[in-house]
């Protein structure tokens, strides 16, 4: 009986350790194309906070008033990077992430270090408070 209790306890600990491990942020290769028709300073700010859930990784919050400037495009949409800050996705590792937007809707994230794209679970309409030129 005592051996059974120790075995059950060991299994419980192993299960908790496995459950506590974060999933990795899955992404597919993607090349950023800098668009000559749009200045790097073109951008927008968010009117209010937005919660997003990447298809893999942890839920994240885009802060109200955060500013984003256009960095280029990929096959999934236009890419915007944060102005005066860094935005990250978290899974088993932490990844710098930029927004991928199509018609004012967030469709996923571009990971500049990995040169990859990861979609979000549900497309989100972005509450743009302004489309403007950000200052360098």
VEXGU-441586 format. One line per field, with one value per residue: chain; x, y, z of N, C-alpha, C in turn. Coordinates in steps of 0.02 Angstrom, whole numbers. Example, Ala and Ser with C-alpha at 12.3 -4.5 7.8 and 13.67 -1.06 7.14 Angstrom:
<guses>
ch	c(A_A)
n_px	c(660_642)
n_py	c(-284_-112)
n_pz	c(390_354)
ca_px	c(615_684)
ca_py	c(-225_-53)
ca_pz	c(390_357)
c_px	c(660_645)
c_py	c(-165_2)
c_pz	c(390_394)
</guses>
This chain:
<guses>
ch	c(A_A_A_A_A_A_A_A_A_A_A_A_A_A_A_A_A_A_A_A_A_A_A_A_A_A_A_A_A_A_A_A_A_A_A_A_A_A_A_A_A_A_A_A_A_A_A_A_A_A_A_A_A_A_A_A_A_A_A_A_A_A_A_A_A_A_A_A_A_A_A_A_A_A_A_A_A_A_A_A_A_A_A_A_A_A_A_A_A_A_A_A_A_A_A_A_A_A_A_A_A_A_A_A_A_A_A_A_A_A_A_A_A_A_A_A_A_A_A_A_A_A_A_A_A_A_A_A_A_A_A_A_A_A_A_A)
n_px	c(41_97_197_117_61_174_209_95_103_224_185_88_165_247_150_102_219_233_113_133_226_254_179_262_283_216_268_275_392_431_459_499_450_507_412_424_331_270_308_421_381_242_96_-7_-111_-181_-350_-409_-377_-335_-366_-280_-266_-143_-127_-44_42_36_-103_-111_-98_-135_-90_-192_-175_-51_78_106_211_228_316_332_282_208_160_40_-12_-1_138_168_272_307_313_435_456_442_356_302_280_238_287_357_472_521_468_504_377_282_139_24_-78_-233_-343_-377_-390_-320_-224_-123_48_210_366_512_646_646_602_469_292_151_-14_-165_-287_-421_-473_-454_-536_-454_-452_-424_-365_-308_-238_-85_68_207_329_503)
n_py	c(-59_62_78_94_221_303_283_334_466_505_494_593_709_705_721_851_925_907_964_1094_1145_1262_1280_1283_1425_1406_1428_1478_1486_1648_1787_1955_2093_2247_2384_2497_2593_2644_2743_2706_2768_2774_2739_2686_2709_2623_2629_2573_2444_2279_2107_1965_1802_1700_1566_1470_1472_1597_1699_1871_2050_2195_2355_2498_2647_2611_2628_2595_2561_2549_2414_2338_2206_2041_1883_1862_1984_2162_2220_2279_2361_2388_2555_2636_2531_2356_2212_2054_1876_1735_1572_1417_1484_1659_1772_1905_2003_2064_2151_2079_2137_2147_2243_2322_2222_2112_1976_1894_1867_1929_1860_1932_1891_1753_1753_1723_1679_1678_1630_1705_1640_1685_1804_1979_2134_2286_2424_2563_2718_2818_2846_2882_2976_2918_2987_2995)
n_pz	c(0_41_-58_-170_-146_-152_-286_-350_-308_-370_-504_-509_-486_-600_-700_-669_-695_-834_-879_-841_-928_-1055_-1216_-1374_-1482_-1632_-1798_-1971_-2107_-2173_-2277_-2250_-2344_-2387_-2425_-2552_-2586_-2475_-2337_-2202_-2089_-2087_-1995_-1853_-1706_-1565_-1514_-1400_-1276_-1331_-1327_-1380_-1449_-1493_-1612_-1563_-1407_-1275_-1219_-1263_-1235_-1324_-1296_-1255_-1345_-1391_-1513_-1684_-1821_-1998_-2066_-2177_-2288_-2292_-2361_-2297_-2257_-2213_-2119_-1957_-1842_-1667_-1608_-1518_-1421_-1374_-1424_-1371_-1396_-1300_-1264_-1253_-1267_-1278_-1399_-1508_-1581_-1719_-1783_-1900_-2021_-2106_-2195_-2078_-1986_-1869_-1911_-1876_-1820_-1860_-1840_-1817_-1787_-1806_-1933_-1973_-1981_-1875_-1850_-1777_-1662_-1679_-1792_-1765_-1757_-1767_-1657_-1720_-1674_-1740_-1900_-1943_-1965_-1882_-1773_-1802)
ca_px	c(0_141_228_67_55_234_204_43_131_273_148_56_218_266_94_103_275_217_58_159_269_219_185_303_247_227_269_296_441_401_507_473_466_500_373_449_276_248_362_426_350_169_74_-70_-112_-242_-398_-418_-342_-361_-338_-273_-243_-108_-147_-3_71_-8_-143_-74_-138_-109_-110_-225_-128_13_89_134_230_231_383_333_226_221_105_-21_-37_46_172_180_312_292_354_458_444_446_299_325_236_270_270_415_521_493_481_483_322_253_71_9_-144_-268_-404_-389_-399_-259_-230_-68_108_272_421_569_707_637_577_412_224_107_-82_-201_-343_-479_-456_-479_-540_-414_-483_-375_-387_-283_-189_-44_140_242_391_566)
ca_py	c(0_120_84_122_292_337_280_382_533_517_506_658_759_703_750_923_954_908_1012_1161_1167_1303_1258_1327_1466_1376_1477_1456_1534_1704_1841_2024_2134_2318_2413_2564_2640_2669_2762_2667_2807_2767_2695_2698_2693_2586_2668_2540_2381_2221_2042_1920_1734_1667_1496_1434_1520_1625_1758_1934_2111_2253_2410_2558_2701_2588_2652_2545_2590_2499_2388_2305_2160_1971_1856_1861_2052_2215_2208_2340_2349_2438_2615_2648_2475_2288_2170_1985_1818_1689_1501_1388_1538_1725_1793_1972_1994_2122_2138_2069_2167_2150_2282_2342_2162_2076_1906_1855_1902_1915_1852_1956_1853_1688_1765_1678_1703_1636_1659_1707_1592_1719_1870_2032_2202_2331_2489_2615_2785_2862_2823_2942_2968_2919_3027_2957)
ca_pz	c(0_44_-124_-216_-131_-179_-359_-369_-296_-423_-566_-503_-495_-671_-737_-657_-731_-905_-890_-828_-982_-1104_-1285_-1414_-1531_-1697_-1851_-2037_-2135_-2210_-2288_-2248_-2402_-2373_-2479_-2568_-2597_-2410_-2292_-2140_-2035_-2087_-1941_-1819_-1634_-1546_-1474_-1335_-1266_-1368_-1308_-1438_-1434_-1548_-1622_-1514_-1361_-1224_-1236_-1256_-1236_-1359_-1252_-1281_-1358_-1419_-1580_-1729_-1886_-2051_-2078_-2242_-2298_-2305_-2401_-2256_-2246_-2197_-2055_-1917_-1782_-1615_-1606_-1449_-1376_-1400_-1409_-1374_-1386_-1254_-1265_-1220_-1272_-1289_-1468_-1529_-1629_-1751_-1805_-1971_-2026_-2171_-2190_-2008_-1944_-1850_-1932_-1847_-1801_-1894_-1792_-1857_-1775_-1837_-2001_-1980_-1968_-1834_-1852_-1714_-1661_-1706_-1820_-1722_-1785_-1727_-1644_-1737_-1655_-1792_-1948_-1946_-1970_-1818_-1776_-1794)
c_px	c(43_176_180_61_114_231_152_67_180_239_115_106_238_212_92_161_262_164_83_203_229_230_228_259_265_223_293_343_406_454_472_497_454_469_397_393_251_309_362_392_274_148_8_-61_-179_-286_-412_-382_-376_-327_-337_-246_-209_-131_-105_31_18_-46_-103_-122_-100_-135_-144_-172_-61_17_126_152_242_304_389_273_253_160_38_-49_19_74_187_219_297_341_371_442_453_383_323_267_274_242_325_472_484_516_460_430_297_184_68_-65_-169_-333_-424_-402_-332_-268_-175_-9_167_326_486_633_704_620_520_346_188_38_-110_-262_-405_-458_-491_-479_-501_-448_-433_-402_-361_-238_-147_29_168_306_450_607)
c_py	c(63_132_113_198_330_338_330_453_551_532_574_714_762_735_826_957_959_960_1083_1188_1205_1274_1307_1367_1438_1430_1446_1508_1587_1758_1909_2061_2206_2349_2484_2616_2671_2685_2719_2702_2803_2720_2714_2688_2660_2628_2638_2473_2325_2158_1998_1853_1704_1594_1450_1487_1548_1686_1820_1993_2164_2314_2468_2612_2678_2610_2600_2578_2534_2479_2356_2260_2089_1945_1857_1930_2102_2204_2275_2321_2403_2496_2628_2591_2409_2251_2098_1935_1770_1619_1468_1438_1604_1747_1865_1962_2061_2103_2126_2086_2165_2187_2296_2283_2129_2003_1862_1899_1880_1912_1871_1916_1786_1693_1718_1712_1653_1668_1666_1661_1621_1789_1924_2099_2248_2399_2546_2683_2836_2824_2885_2925_2969_2958_2982_2989)
c_pz	c(0_-24_-175_-206_-159_-255_-384_-361_-351_-489_-566_-515_-569_-714_-729_-693_-805_-920_-882_-883_-1034_-1174_-1323_-1462_-1600_-1750_-1917_-2067_-2178_-2217_-2288_-2310_-2383_-2434_-2492_-2576_-2532_-2367_-2230_-2082_-2035_-2032_-1911_-1744_-1619_-1500_-1406_-1335_-1305_-1343_-1370_-1414_-1495_-1553_-1577_-1470_-1315_-1250_-1221_-1259_-1276_-1321_-1288_-1290_-1386_-1492_-1621_-1795_-1936_-2064_-2147_-2249_-2306_-2343_-2363_-2242_-2233_-2128_-2021_-1854_-1731_-1619_-1533_-1402_-1412_-1379_-1417_-1369_-1342_-1262_-1225_-1219_-1281_-1359_-1478_-1583_-1654_-1776_-1880_-1979_-2099_-2160_-2117_-1962_-1932_-1868_-1903_-1830_-1844_-1840_-1828_-1846_-1810_-1911_-2017_-1964_-1924_-1834_-1782_-1719_-1693_-1730_-1779_-1760_-1739_-1718_-1657_-1717_-1705_-1839_-1962_-1957_-1900_-1826_-1764_-1740)
</guses>
